[in-house]
């Protein structure tokens, strides 16, 4: 299946990839390279090419940057002023002496050498500053980017009563600093990838040496390196391009906006990916149980956490299966109901023109459409839609005898239960499974529901995320890892991260 998906993906992206691969072009010289960049950005008003001499009568130099991304004050103070205020270098200075002297004179941090025009262009588009010097066939790169993004704010999705009130932003450097505040060890390794031929973006891969297995790190590195795409805007695109069981509807990566959650998973031996421009991190590998765990679980009492996680799993089962159970019992197995309840249900369904399966599908479909509409309308009129859809329309369909009052209660409980999981991506999965269960119940009653869940469990057991089983610690069974599944082991003489560590295969 994976081979067929790679062929389909290659066929769909063949036109995009065609013509976007840029071959390496070595630098030709000061005049040629400066004209090359000026020609590329002749229609860009934020492009700046500042020429000056190295000292009073030294060689010509040019500093190239984009004003919308770079910090002009830093460039003037740390690059141009020191280089233009020194005595001139000798005209026939060797290459090593030339570059070494320029590095020593500048007041900025690291200075990198780039010998390829396409690489220099990528660094320029990332907001870095390019320096060209007469007589050199290399460009020097200085990181003088401006901080033009939003400030650090509290989390909006993964909110907790206790714990840090910090969330990631759209800048990788700021996000990295938030993680380093939590993990203060030199064992934190960071690898940088530049993805995107037309719109390059940086991707940072973080892991802790000694905790993350070398096999997992190499597996993810091999998936990142061959990615060839024109543009990469969000982490969801990156997860799709990694190609981890792309046909499966189950979430296969943890998306988090909290530095403490990312740090905790790094200390468990997992890997985090940051994309420049995205305010969330991807955590790999993951299991199905991670969808029902919240950062708040590690700030509450272990008994409260265990009870809360039980509620979340129960809510997932109710959200996916309760409408299907209603259809199975009303259509095929009504003898399971007590006599009094059976008469009440029969009275409520009197005059309903649709069979239970059609009635349930129409009601669930109506609720899902209302939910999608409420998410995309302006917030000021969202309450109005909620009142109209939840109360007036619900009463109208009952009075019109299109659905039974019992079904309205069943669907309402199912929809509310779908929001029980802390990961919002479970909501989409719940919707899909709800329709699958309804179809199975309408065809084969309770046997259909059991068969559908059996097929789903078999599919989940077949999934592997970077070599780690999706249903761990149950498939394969690891009793030592059950200390942080539903039941959370209390902290006893160890840090939270040590107690929470999950043993992976």
C-alpha positions as CSV (number, residue, x, y, z in Angstrom):
1,X,0.0,0.0,0.0
2,X,2.8,2.4,0.8
3,X,4.4,1.8,-2.6
4,X,1.2,2.6,-4.4
5,X,0.8,5.8,-2.3
6,X,4.3,6.9,-3.2
7,X,3.5,6.4,-6.9
8,X,0.2,8.3,-6.7
9,X,1.9,11.1,-4.7
10,X,4.7,11.3,-7.3
11,X,2.2,11.5,-10.1
12,X,0.2,14.3,-8.4
13,X,3.3,16.4,-7.7
14,X,5.2,15.8,-10.9
15,X,4.2,19.2,-12.4
16,X,5.0,21.0,-9.2
17,X,8.4,19.5,-8.9
18,X,9.2,20.0,-12.6
19,X,11.1,23.2,-13.1
20,X,11.5,23.9,-9.4
21,X,14.7,22.0,-8.7
22,X,17.5,24.6,-8.9
23,X,21.0,23.3,-9.6
24,X,23.9,24.6,-7.7
25,X,25.4,27.8,-9.1
26,X,28.8,28.8,-7.6
27,X,29.6,32.5,-7.0
28,X,31.3,34.1,-9.9
29,X,32.6,37.3,-8.4
30,X,31.6,40.5,-6.7
31,X,30.1,42.4,-9.7
32,X,28.4,39.4,-11.2
33,X,26.9,38.2,-7.8
34,X,25.7,41.7,-6.9
35,X,24.0,42.1,-10.3
36,X,22.4,38.7,-9.9
37,X,20.7,39.6,-6.6
38,X,19.7,43.0,-7.8
39,X,18.1,41.4,-10.9
40,X,16.2,38.9,-8.8
41,X,14.8,41.6,-6.4
42,X,14.4,44.5,-8.8
43,X,10.7,44.6,-8.1
44,X,11.1,44.1,-4.3
45,X,11.0,47.5,-2.5
46,X,12.3,45.9,0.8
47,X,15.5,44.6,-0.8
48,X,18.6,46.6,0.2
49,X,22.1,46.3,-1.3
50,X,24.4,48.6,0.8
51,X,27.8,49.1,-0.8
52,X,30.9,50.4,1.1
53,X,34.7,50.0,1.2
54,X,36.6,48.0,3.7
55,X,38.2,50.9,5.5
56,X,38.9,54.2,3.9
57,X,40.4,52.9,0.6
58,X,40.0,49.1,0.8
59,X,38.2,46.7,-1.3
60,X,34.5,47.0,-2.1
61,X,31.9,45.2,-0.1
62,X,28.1,44.9,-0.2
63,X,25.6,44.0,2.4
64,X,22.4,42.5,1.1
65,X,19.2,42.0,3.2
66,X,15.5,42.4,3.2
67,X,14.3,45.2,5.4
68,X,11.0,43.4,6.2
69,X,12.9,40.6,7.8
70,X,16.3,42.0,8.9
71,X,17.2,44.3,11.8
72,X,18.8,47.3,10.1
73,X,20.0,48.8,13.3
74,X,22.0,45.6,14.2
75,X,23.4,45.4,10.6
76,X,24.6,49.0,10.8
77,X,26.1,48.7,14.3
78,X,27.5,45.2,14.1
79,X,28.5,44.8,10.4
80,X,28.8,48.0,8.4
81,X,30.3,50.3,11.1
82,X,33.2,48.0,12.2
83,X,34.1,47.0,8.7
84,X,34.1,50.6,7.2
85,X,36.0,52.1,10.1
86,X,39.2,50.0,9.9
87,X,42.4,50.6,7.8
88,X,42.3,49.1,4.4
89,X,43.6,45.5,3.9
90,X,46.3,44.8,1.4
91,X,45.1,44.2,-2.1
92,X,46.7,40.8,-2.5
93,X,45.6,39.4,0.9
94,X,45.1,35.6,0.8
95,X,41.6,34.2,1.1
96,X,42.0,32.7,4.5
97,X,43.5,36.0,5.9
98,X,40.7,38.0,4.3
99,X,37.8,36.0,5.7
100,X,39.4,35.6,9.1
101,X,40.0,39.3,9.4
102,X,36.4,40.2,8.5
103,X,35.1,37.7,11.1
104,X,37.2,39.2,13.8
105,X,36.2,42.8,13.0
106,X,32.4,42.3,13.1
107,X,30.6,42.6,16.4
108,X,27.9,40.0,15.5
109,X,27.9,36.3,16.4
110,X,28.7,33.5,14.0
111,X,29.7,34.2,10.4
112,X,29.0,31.3,7.9
113,X,30.5,30.9,4.4
114,X,28.4,30.0,1.5
115,X,29.8,29.2,-1.9
116,X,26.6,28.7,-3.8
117,X,24.2,31.4,-5.1
118,X,21.1,29.3,-4.5
119,X,22.1,28.6,-0.9
120,X,22.9,32.3,-0.4
121,X,19.4,33.2,-1.8
122,X,17.7,30.8,0.6
123,X,19.5,32.3,3.5
124,X,18.5,35.8,2.4
125,X,14.9,34.8,2.1
126,X,15.1,33.5,5.7
127,X,15.9,37.0,6.8
128,X,19.7,36.6,7.2
129,X,22.2,39.1,5.9
130,X,24.5,38.3,2.9
131,X,27.9,40.0,2.5
132,X,29.8,40.0,-0.8
133,X,33.4,41.1,-1.0
134,X,35.5,42.0,-4.0
135,X,38.0,39.3,-4.6
136,X,36.2,36.6,-2.8
137,X,34.3,33.7,-4.4
138,X,32.3,33.0,-1.3
139,X,29.5,34.9,0.5
140,X,29.5,35.5,4.2
141,X,26.2,35.1,6.0
142,X,25.2,36.8,9.3
143,X,22.1,36.2,11.3
144,X,20.7,39.6,12.0
145,X,17.0,38.9,11.7
146,X,14.4,41.2,13.3
147,X,11.9,39.9,15.8
148,X,8.7,41.1,14.1
149,X,6.4,38.3,15.3
150,X,3.8,38.3,18.1
151,X,4.9,38.0,21.7
152,X,4.6,34.9,23.9
153,X,1.0,34.4,25.0
154,X,-0.8,31.8,27.1
155,X,-2.0,28.6,25.4
156,X,-5.4,28.9,23.7
157,X,-6.1,25.3,22.9
158,X,-4.2,23.2,25.5
159,X,-5.2,25.3,28.5
160,X,-4.6,24.1,32.1
161,X,-5.4,25.5,35.5
162,X,-1.9,24.8,36.8
163,X,1.5,24.7,35.0
164,X,3.3,27.2,32.8
165,X,1.3,29.8,31.0
166,X,3.4,29.9,27.8
167,X,2.7,28.9,24.2
168,X,4.8,28.7,21.1
169,X,4.9,31.5,18.5
170,X,5.7,31.6,14.8
171,X,9.5,32.0,15.3
172,X,11.6,28.9,15.6
173,X,14.3,30.7,17.6
174,X,11.8,31.8,20.3
175,X,10.3,28.4,20.4
176,X,13.8,26.8,20.8
177,X,14.5,29.2,23.7
178,X,11.2,28.1,25.4
179,X,12.3,24.5,25.2
180,X,15.8,25.2,26.4
181,X,14.3,26.9,29.5
182,X,12.7,23.6,30.3
183,X,15.6,21.3,29.2
184,X,19.0,22.5,30.3
185,X,21.3,19.9,29.1
186,X,23.9,19.8,26.3
187,X,22.5,16.5,25.3
188,X,19.7,18.3,23.5
189,X,20.6,17.9,19.8
190,X,19.1,20.2,17.1
191,X,19.3,19.5,13.4
192,X,18.2,22.0,10.8
193,X,16.5,21.2,7.5
194,X,15.5,23.6,4.8
195,X,12.4,22.4,2.9
196,X,10.7,24.1,0.0
197,X,12.2,25.0,-3.4
198,X,9.9,27.9,-4.2
199,X,9.2,29.1,-0.6
200,X,12.0,27.6,1.7
201,X,11.2,27.1,5.4
202,X,13.4,25.9,8.2
203,X,12.5,22.7,10.0
204,X,14.2,22.0,13.4
205,X,14.5,18.4,14.6
206,X,15.0,18.2,18.4
207,X,15.9,15.1,20.4
208,X,17.9,14.2,23.5
209,X,21.0,12.1,22.8
210,X,20.9,9.0,24.9
211,X,17.1,9.0,25.3
212,X,15.9,9.0,21.7
213,X,16.9,5.7,20.0
214,X,19.4,6.1,17.1
215,X,17.1,4.0,14.9
216,X,14.1,6.3,15.4
217,X,16.3,9.4,14.8
218,X,17.7,8.0,11.6
219,X,14.3,6.8,10.4
220,X,12.9,10.4,10.7
221,X,16.0,11.9,9.2
222,X,15.7,9.7,6.2
223,X,12.0,10.8,5.7
224,X,12.9,14.5,6.0
225,X,15.9,14.7,3.6
226,X,14.2,13.6,0.4
227,X,11.1,15.9,0.8
228,X,10.8,18.0,-2.4
229,X,8.0,20.4,-2.3
230,X,7.5,23.9,-3.6
231,X,6.1,25.4,-0.4
232,X,5.6,24.2,3.1
233,X,3.4,26.5,5.2
234,X,2.1,24.5,8.2
235,X,3.0,21.5,10.3
236,X,0.0,19.6,8.9
237,X,1.6,19.7,5.5
238,X,4.8,18.4,7.0
239,X,3.1,15.5,8.7
240,X,1.5,14.6,5.4
241,X,4.8,14.8,3.5
242,X,6.4,12.5,6.0
243,X,4.2,9.7,4.6
244,X,3.5,7.8,7.8
245,X,0.5,5.6,6.9
246,X,-1.1,8.5,4.9
247,X,-4.3,6.5,4.1
248,X,-5.1,5.9,7.8
249,X,-7.7,8.4,9.4
250,X,-6.1,8.1,12.8
251,X,-3.9,11.0,14.0
252,X,-0.3,9.9,13.9
253,X,1.5,12.8,15.4
254,X,1.1,14.9,18.5
255,X,0.6,18.6,17.8
256,X,1.3,20.8,20.8
257,X,1.6,24.5,21.5
258,X,3.0,24.0,25.0
259,X,6.7,24.0,25.8
260,X,6.2,21.8,28.9
261,X,4.5,19.1,26.9
262,X,7.2,19.1,24.2
263,X,9.9,19.0,26.9
264,X,8.2,16.1,28.7
265,X,8.0,14.1,25.5
266,X,11.7,14.8,24.6
267,X,12.6,13.5,28.1
268,X,10.7,10.3,27.2
269,X,12.9,9.8,24.2
270,X,10.7,11.2,21.5
271,X,11.5,13.7,18.7
272,X,10.0,17.2,18.2
273,X,9.8,19.1,14.9
274,X,9.5,22.8,14.6
275,X,8.5,24.6,11.4
276,X,9.4,28.3,11.0
277,X,6.1,30.2,10.7
278,X,4.0,27.6,12.7
279,X,3.1,28.1,16.3
280,X,3.0,24.4,17.2
281,X,5.4,21.4,17.3
282,X,5.0,17.9,16.0
283,X,6.0,15.1,18.4
284,X,6.9,11.7,17.1
285,X,6.5,8.8,17.6
286,X,3.1,8.6,19.2
287,X,0.5,6.1,20.2
288,X,-3.3,6.0,20.4
289,X,-3.2,6.5,24.2
290,X,-1.5,9.9,23.7
291,X,-4.6,11.3,22.2
292,X,-6.3,11.1,25.6
293,X,-3.5,12.6,27.7
294,X,-3.3,16.2,28.6
295,X,-0.5,18.4,30.1
296,X,-2.9,19.0,33.1
297,X,-2.7,15.2,33.9
298,X,0.8,15.8,35.5
299,X,-0.3,18.7,37.6
300,X,-3.2,16.9,39.3
301,X,-3.3,14.1,41.8
302,X,-2.7,10.7,40.3
303,X,-6.2,9.4,41.3
304,X,-7.9,12.4,39.7
305,X,-5.9,11.9,36.6
306,X,-6.8,8.3,36.4
307,X,-10.5,9.1,36.7
308,X,-10.3,11.8,34.1
309,X,-8.6,9.6,31.6
310,X,-11.3,7.0,32.1
311,X,-13.9,9.6,31.4
312,X,-12.1,10.5,28.2
313,X,-12.0,7.0,26.9
314,X,-15.6,6.4,27.8
315,X,-16.6,9.6,26.1
316,X,-14.8,8.4,22.9
317,X,-16.7,5.1,22.9
318,X,-20.0,6.9,23.6
319,X,-19.4,9.4,20.8
320,X,-18.6,6.8,18.2
321,X,-21.0,4.0,19.2
322,X,-24.1,5.3,21.0
323,X,-26.1,6.3,17.8
324,X,-25.2,2.9,16.3
325,X,-26.4,1.1,19.4
326,X,-29.7,3.1,19.1
327,X,-30.2,1.9,15.5
328,X,-29.3,-1.7,16.3
329,X,-31.6,-1.9,19.3
330,X,-34.6,-0.1,17.8
331,X,-34.3,-1.9,14.4
332,X,-33.3,-5.5,15.3
333,X,-33.0,-6.1,19.0
334,X,-35.8,-4.2,20.6
335,X,-36.5,-7.2,22.9
336,X,-33.4,-6.1,24.9
337,X,-35.4,-3.1,26.2
338,X,-37.5,-3.4,29.4
339,X,-41.2,-3.5,28.7
340,X,-42.0,0.0,30.0
341,X,-39.1,1.6,28.1
342,X,-40.1,-0.3,24.9
343,X,-43.6,1.1,25.1
344,X,-42.2,4.6,25.7
345,X,-39.9,4.3,22.6
346,X,-42.7,2.9,20.5
347,X,-44.9,5.9,21.5
348,X,-42.1,8.4,20.7
349,X,-41.5,6.9,17.3
350,X,-45.2,6.8,16.3
351,X,-45.6,8.7,13.1
352,X,-41.9,8.9,12.2
353,X,-41.7,8.3,8.4
354,X,-38.1,7.2,8.3
355,X,-36.5,4.0,9.5
356,X,-34.1,4.4,12.5
357,X,-30.9,4.2,10.4
358,X,-32.0,7.0,8.0
359,X,-33.4,9.0,10.9
360,X,-30.1,8.8,12.7
361,X,-27.9,9.6,9.7
362,X,-30.0,12.7,8.9
363,X,-29.9,13.9,12.5
364,X,-26.1,13.4,12.8
365,X,-25.5,15.0,9.4
366,X,-27.6,18.0,10.5
367,X,-25.6,18.4,13.7
368,X,-22.3,18.1,11.9
369,X,-23.3,20.8,9.4
370,X,-24.4,23.1,12.1
371,X,-21.1,22.5,13.9
372,X,-19.1,23.4,10.8
373,X,-21.1,26.5,10.2
374,X,-20.6,27.7,13.8
375,X,-16.9,27.3,13.5
376,X,-16.6,29.6,10.5
377,X,-19.1,32.4,11.1
378,X,-18.0,35.5,13.0
379,X,-17.9,35.0,16.8
380,X,-20.5,37.8,17.4
381,X,-23.2,35.9,15.7
382,X,-22.1,32.4,16.8
383,X,-24.4,32.3,19.8
384,X,-27.3,33.1,17.6
385,X,-26.6,30.1,15.4
386,X,-26.2,28.0,18.4
387,X,-29.6,28.9,19.8
388,X,-31.3,28.6,16.4
389,X,-29.6,25.3,15.6
390,X,-29.7,23.7,19.0
391,X,-33.1,24.7,20.3
392,X,-35.4,26.0,17.6
393,X,-34.4,23.6,14.9
394,X,-34.3,20.7,17.3
395,X,-37.8,21.5,18.5
396,X,-39.0,22.0,15.0
397,X,-37.8,18.5,13.8
398,X,-39.5,16.9,16.8
399,X,-42.8,18.8,16.3
400,X,-42.7,17.9,12.6
401,X,-42.4,14.2,13.5
402,X,-39.2,13.8,11.4
403,X,-37.1,12.4,14.3
404,X,-38.0,11.0,17.7
405,X,-37.2,12.9,20.9
406,X,-35.1,9.9,22.1
407,X,-32.8,10.2,19.0
408,X,-32.3,13.9,19.7
409,X,-31.0,13.0,23.2
410,X,-28.8,10.2,21.8
411,X,-27.2,12.4,19.2
412,X,-26.7,15.3,21.7
413,X,-24.9,13.0,24.1
414,X,-22.8,11.6,21.3
415,X,-21.8,15.1,20.0
416,X,-21.0,16.4,23.4
417,X,-18.9,13.3,24.2
418,X,-16.8,13.8,21.0
419,X,-15.2,16.8,22.7
420,X,-14.1,14.8,25.7
421,X,-10.6,14.1,24.3
422,X,-8.0,16.9,24.9
423,X,-6.7,16.6,21.3
424,X,-9.1,18.4,18.9
425,X,-8.1,16.1,16.0
426,X,-10.0,13.3,17.7
427,X,-13.2,15.2,16.9
428,X,-12.7,14.5,13.2
429,X,-11.9,10.9,13.8
430,X,-15.0,10.5,16.0
431,X,-17.2,11.9,13.2
432,X,-15.8,9.4,10.7
433,X,-16.2,6.4,13.0
434,X,-19.7,7.5,14.0
435,X,-20.9,7.2,10.4
436,X,-19.0,3.9,9.9
437,X,-20.7,2.5,13.0
438,X,-24.2,3.7,11.9
439,X,-23.7,2.0,8.5
440,X,-22.6,-1.3,10.2
441,X,-25.5,-1.2,12.7
442,X,-28.0,-0.5,9.9
443,X,-26.8,-3.6,7.9
444,X,-25.9,-6.1,10.6
445,X,-27.1,-4.8,13.9
446,X,-24.9,-5.5,16.9
447,X,-22.9,-8.0,14.9
448,X,-22.0,-5.2,12.5
449,X,-20.9,-3.0,15.3
450,X,-18.6,-5.7,16.7
451,X,-17.3,-6.5,13.2
452,X,-16.5,-2.8,12.6
453,X,-14.7,-2.4,15.9
454,X,-12.7,-5.6,15.2
455,X,-11.6,-4.3,11.8
456,X,-10.7,-0.9,13.4
457,X,-8.6,-2.6,16.1
458,X,-6.8,-4.7,13.5
459,X,-6.0,-1.6,11.5
460,X,-4.7,0.2,14.6
461,X,-2.6,-2.8,15.6
462,X,-1.0,-2.8,12.1
463,X,0.1,0.9,12.3
464,X,3.6,1.8,13.2
465,X,5.0,5.3,13.8
466,X,8.7,5.3,13.1
467,X,8.9,1.7,14.2
468,X,6.8,2.1,17.3
469,X,3.5,0.2,17.6
470,X,0.4,2.5,17.5
471,X,-1.5,0.5,20.2
472,X,1.4,0.2,22.7
473,X,1.5,-0.7,25.5
474,X,-1.3,-3.3,24.7
475,X,-0.1,-4.5,21.3
476,X,2.5,-5.7,22.0
477,X,1.7,-5.9,25.7
478,X,4.2,-4.1,28.0
479,X,3.1,-4.2,31.6
480,X,5.8,-1.8,32.7
481,X,4.4,0.8,30.4
482,X,0.9,0.7,31.8
483,X,2.0,3.0,34.6
484,X,1.1,6.0,32.4
485,X,-1.8,4.8,30.2
486,X,-5.1,5.2,32.0
487,X,-3.7,4.7,35.4
488,X,-1.0,7.2,36.2
489,X,1.6,6.0,38.7
490,X,2.1,8.5,41.7
491,X,5.4,10.2,41.9
492,X,7.7,8.5,44.4
493,X,11.2,9.7,44.8
494,X,11.6,10.6,41.1
495,X,10.9,13.5,38.9
496,X,7.8,13.7,36.8
497,X,9.6,13.1,33.6
498,X,11.3,10.0,35.0
499,X,8.0,8.6,36.3
500,X,6.2,9.4,33.0
501,X,8.8,7.8,30.8
502,X,7.2,5.2,28.5
503,X,9.3,2.1,27.5
504,X,9.1,1.8,23.8
505,X,10.0,-1.2,21.7
